[in-house]
Amino acid sequence: MHILLGLLGAIVTLLILLKRLADAGIDLAGLNPFLWRRRRNWRLQVDGDPIYMIENPRDMAAILVVGVARVDGDVTVEEKRAIRQEFEMAFSLDQRGASELIASSVYLLRDNQALHDPAALLARCKEQFSGEQVDSLFEMINRVAMVGGAPSQVQLDYIAALRRELTTEAVPDSTW
């Protein structure tokens, strides 16, 4: 009987301590490793930069085309006009759709940090680009880079880094 009373006393003491810890804001459910991993993955998704979550090759191509105009400074009116024409022709968009695609791409490239690491930028969608899409993308990029005259050295370096990243692997040909 004395063993049973000692065990009950220990259980009650443990429950009172857990209640006091919960009142102080310490929850033992937070020590669950599965819950911690799920919270961490969710936090990375919410707090992360949305530009690194893009999986659609068309949206990434739009970001890369705007990025070549933006890599050496702000996008000029002539570059914006050329980009809109490229989007209308290549992606079969109307003028409003092309303008919205430019606006969203400029917004995602607001701090230019993604332009310095093309490998991380293309990590999620690189394998979805077909060879035909890559060729079309580089034609658009080269035409946009030539808008204000000869491309700057920064633009040439950026284009070379993109070419290294995108010409490694390509899926069978498909359209945008």
N, C-alpha and C positions, 0 to 999 in steps of 0.2 A: 504494500500500500504506500509506503514512504517513497518508493521509486515512481509510482504513478503521480503522486502529489508533486514531486520534483519535476517530472516531465511536463505536467500541466502548468506549473509555475514558469518554467522556461518558455513554453509556447506563449503564454499570456505576456510575459516580458518582451518576447520577440515581436508580438503583434503591437504592443504599446510603442515600442521603439520604431517600428515601421510606420505607425500612425503619426508619430512625432516628426519623422523624416518627411513624410508626405505633407504635413502641415508647414514644414520649413521650405518646401519646394523641391525636395529631392525625391525623384520618382525612380524606383528600381526598374521600371519598364524601359527606361532609357539605356539600361545596360544590355539590352537584347541586341546581339550583333546583327541579326537579320533586319530588325527595325532600324538600326543605325545605318546599315548599308542602303536601305530603301530611302531613308531621309537624305543621305549624302547624295545619292544619284538624283533625287528630285531637286535638291539644292543646286547641284551642278547644272541641271537643265534650266532652272529658273534664273539663277544668277549669271549663267554663262552668256557669252556674246552670241546673239542669234545668227550671225553670219557663218559661224562654224557648224550650224545645224542644217544647212541647206543641202538637200539631196537631189533636187531637180536640176538637170544639166542646163536647161534654158535659163533658169534664174541665176545659176552660177556663171553662165556665159555673159549675162547682162552685167553682173557685178565685175567680171574681169574686163569687159569692154569699157565700162565707166571707170574702172580702176586704172586703166592705161592712160586715160585722160586726166585722172586725178592724182596720179603718182608724183607728178612734178609740180603740183599746185592746184588751185581751184579750176573747176571746169569752166571754160569760156563759152560764150554764146555760140560761136562757130562750132566748137566741139559738141555742144549739146544738140545743135541742129543736125550735125553729121551722125551723132549717135542715134537720134530719133529716126533719121532716114534708114540707118542700118537695121534698127529694130523693126521698122515697118516692112522692110524688104525681106530680111532673114526669118523673122518670127511670124510674118503675116499678121501683124497687128495694125489696128487703126491708129490714128494720131493720138487719141486720148490714151489708149492702152500703152503705146510706146512711151508717152510722157509719164504715165504712172509707174511704168517699169524703171524709167530713169530716176524718178523721185525716190522710189523705194531702194534702188541701188545706191544712190547718193546718201540716203539716210543710213543704210547699213555700213557704209564706208566713212562714217562721220569722223572717226579719229585716225584713219589711215594705218592703224596698227596691223590690220589683216594683210595689207599689201606687202609688208616686209617679210612675210612667211607664207609663200604660195603653197608649200607642202601641207601645212596645217589647214589652210583655206580649202584646199582641194581634197582633203583626206576622205570625206564622206561620199563625194560624188565623182571622183576621178575615174573609177572603173565603169561608170555609166555613160561616159562620153564615147561615141563611136568615132571611127577614123574620119568619116565624112563631116561629123560635127566639129571635130578638132580642126580640120582644114578650113571649114567655114568660119569658125571662131577666130583663127589667126588671120584670115582675110579681113574680117571686120576690125580686128585689133590694129592691123597694119594701116588700114584706111583711116581709122580714127587717129592714130599716131601721126599720120602725115597731114592732118588738117591745118595746123599752124605752121607748116613748113616741115623741115627735116625733124625727125624725132630727137628728143634730147637724149643724153647719155643715160639718164635715170630711166627713161622709157625703154630704151634699148636693153638695159640690164633686166628690167622687169619682164619684158617680152621673152628674153632668153631664159629667165628662170621659169616662166610659165611653159615655155616650149620643152624644157627639161622635164618638168613634172607631167605634162600631158602626153608626150610622145612615147612614154614607156609602155603603156598598155592601152589597148582600145578594144571595145566590144564590136561585134559585127555591125555593118553599116545600118543606120536608121535615120529617120528625119527628126527634126526638132519636134 
